[in-house]
Amino acid sequence: MTLPEFQRLEAPDGIRCWGTEAPAVPWAGGREVRIYVVRERDEPDFPDGLDQELIRDVVADLERYVHAALGYLRASLLSDPGFFGLTDDDVAAYEALEAHELPLSEPDLTFRTGDEWDLRFAEGSLPICEPYGLIVTFDRDRPVRVENLSGADDVDYES
């Protein structure tokens, strides 16, 4: 599989960004998933220094990675509901859900230099999702942490 063609996007000072669409994913309601590559200004230009094989592998098996992220999120939510803005009483409703039933949608991917990359769910009904969603960071093929974006600055990448 070859990488889709990336287009340079306008980005905030200090970073450079490129974007493209991944093929439609059934879990995402059949919509295409946006893919971003973000580089610091002092890093090589796209695609130099990027692990293109990692990007290709993730894009080729995107549904598996979405499911891995959802499974990781479900386990994290059940073990630390407070992080997600939930009370212990709220957890019972989530214990009954399968990972793919979590109220999250609009996935997108962000790759940087190195082995870590992000799968962001831009929409969700969990309190932690306001206003920008949440991120599951992967170390290559393994989810390693959840990031709370509720206090993040608004960043708008535009083509």
C-alpha positions in Angstrom: 0.0 0.0 0.0 1.3 3.5 -0.8 0.6 6.5 1.3 -2.2 8.7 0.2 -1.1 12.1 -1.2 -0.7 14.6 1.7 -1.4 18.3 1.2 0.4 21.1 3.1 -1.9 22.8 5.6 -1.8 26.1 7.4 -0.6 25.6 10.9 0.1 27.6 14.1 3.6 29.2 14.5 6.3 26.7 15.3 4.8 23.7 13.5 4.2 22.5 10.0 1.3 20.2 9.1 0.1 18.0 6.2 -3.2 16.3 5.9 -5.0 13.7 3.8 -8.0 11.3 4.0 -7.8 7.6 4.8 -10.2 5.2 3.3 -13.7 5.0 4.8 -13.9 2.9 8.0 -17.2 1.1 8.7 -17.0 1.9 12.4 -16.8 5.6 11.6 -20.1 5.5 9.8 -18.5 4.9 6.5 -16.8 8.3 6.5 -13.2 8.9 5.6 -10.8 9.4 8.5 -8.5 12.5 8.4 -4.8 11.9 8.8 -2.3 14.6 9.9 1.5 14.7 10.0 2.8 17.4 12.3 6.4 18.5 12.4 8.2 21.0 14.5 9.8 23.9 12.5 13.3 22.5 13.1 12.5 19.0 11.9 13.0 17.8 8.3 10.4 18.5 5.7 7.7 16.0 4.9 8.3 13.0 4.5 11.9 12.9 5.6 12.4 11.4 9.0 8.9 9.9 9.2 8.3 6.2 9.6 6.3 5.8 6.5 5.9 2.1 7.0 4.2 2.8 10.4 1.8 5.2 8.7 1.1 2.7 5.9 0.5 -0.1 8.4 -1.9 2.0 10.5 -3.9 3.2 7.5 -4.1 -0.3 6.0 -5.5 -1.7 9.2 -7.3 1.3 10.6 -10.3 -0.5 11.9 -8.1 -2.7 14.1 -6.4 0.3 15.6 -9.8 2.0 16.3 -11.0 -1.1 18.1 -7.7 -1.3 20.1 -8.1 2.3 21.1 -11.7 1.7 22.2 -10.8 -1.4 24.2 -8.0 0.6 25.9 -10.4 3.5 26.6 -13.0 1.1 28.1 -10.5 -0.5 30.4 -9.1 3.0 31.4 -12.6 4.3 32.0 -13.6 1.4 34.3 -10.4 1.7 36.3 -10.3 5.5 36.6 -13.8 7.0 36.0 -12.8 10.3 37.6 -10.3 11.0 34.8 -13.1 10.8 32.3 -15.3 13.1 34.4 -17.5 10.3 35.6 -18.6 9.3 39.1 -18.5 5.8 40.4 -22.3 5.7 40.0 -21.9 6.5 36.3 -19.6 3.6 35.7 -22.4 1.0 35.8 -23.8 2.2 32.5 -20.4 1.8 30.9 -19.7 -1.6 32.4 -22.6 -2.9 30.3 -21.2 -1.5 27.0 -18.8 -3.3 24.7 -15.8 -1.2 23.7 -17.3 -0.5 20.2 -20.4 0.9 21.9 -18.6 3.7 23.7 -20.1 7.1 22.9 -17.2 8.3 20.8 -16.9 9.2 17.1 -15.1 11.2 14.5 -11.7 9.5 14.7 -8.6 11.2 13.2 -4.9 10.3 13.2 -1.8 12.4 13.9 1.7 11.2 13.2 4.9 12.9 14.4 8.6 12.0 14.4 9.2 8.8 16.4 7.2 5.8 17.3 4.2 7.5 19.0 1.1 8.6 17.1 -2.4 9.7 18.2 -5.9 8.5 17.5 -8.3 11.3 18.5 -12.0 10.9 18.9 -13.2 14.4 18.1 -16.7 13.8 19.4 -18.1 12.0 22.4 -20.6 12.2 25.2 -18.2 11.6 28.0 -17.5 14.7 30.0 -13.8 14.5 29.1 -14.7 15.0 25.5 -15.7 18.7 25.9 -14.8 20.6 23.8 -12.2 18.8 21.6 -12.6 15.1 22.2 -9.9 12.8 23.6 -6.7 11.2 22.4 -5.4 7.7 22.7 -1.7 7.7 22.1 -0.1 4.6 20.6 3.5 3.4 20.8 3.6 1.8 17.3 0.8 -0.8 17.6 0.1 -0.5 21.4 -2.2 2.1 23.1 -0.2 3.6 26.0 -2.2 6.5 27.4 -5.3 8.7 27.1 -5.0 12.4 26.9 -7.5 14.9 28.2 -8.0 17.7 25.7 -10.6 19.7 27.7 -8.0 22.3 28.6 -6.3 22.4 25.2 -6.0 25.4 22.9 -8.1 25.4 19.8 -5.9 24.5 16.8 -7.4 24.7 13.3 -5.4 23.2 10.5 -6.6 24.5 7.1 -5.7 23.6 3.6 
